[in-house]
Structure formats: structure tokens, C-alpha cells
């Protein structure tokens, strides 16, 4: 559809999730690797495809750990106070994890990818 609506010579910029909790439920159907995203764009007729990770592994882990309290949710089981304490602790730890981001040489665990391509 992108290829159909973009004029010849026009470009697209898209982002896709990769390592991220369920979202847009119940319509979270696909997770794209950089290879899958490149293949889809090239098979659709795009050229000059460039796919880059949006974050390194430490930044990804930091974001997930930071959001752990939200991801755990709440329940009527008497443990919400404990979940809050865990959440506070994880938010503190997330900063330490993020501080290691310059050591990631492979960028294999991004939150998602961004791609540009030309029709």
C-alpha cells in the first residue's frame, strides 16, 4: 500500500516494534526483524532501503525494566504495595542498565527499527 500511494521518487519513513510488550491489544500481530522489514520493502518495489535499530540492547532492557511496574499490573491479591516497591526498585536499576549502552557493539535487541526507502 505504501508503494501504491507514494509518488515515484518519493520516500517513506516507517517504524516498527521489535522487543516491546503487547500493545494495541488485541491487534498486536507482527514483530519485524531488520531482515524481514528490508525484504518486505524491497519486494514491494522500494529501493535505497535503509533499516536501523532504534535502540541498543542496554537501552531496550532499561526501558523494559523501567516500565516493569506498569507491565505487572494491579490485582486484588494484596500484593500491589509489593508491586509498587518492585517498580520503584526497577526504575532505579534501569538508570544503571542504561549507563552501559555505549558497550553494545551489535545492537541486536532494539525496541524497534526505523526504515527509509524510495519508490
Buried (B, 14 or more C-beta within 10 A) or exposed (E): EBBEEBEEEEEBEBEBBBBBEEEEEEEEEEEBBBEBBBEBBEEBEBEEBEBEBBBBBBBBBBBBBBBBBEEBEEEEEEEBEEBEEBBEEBBEBBEEBBEBBEEBEEBBBBBBBBBBBBB
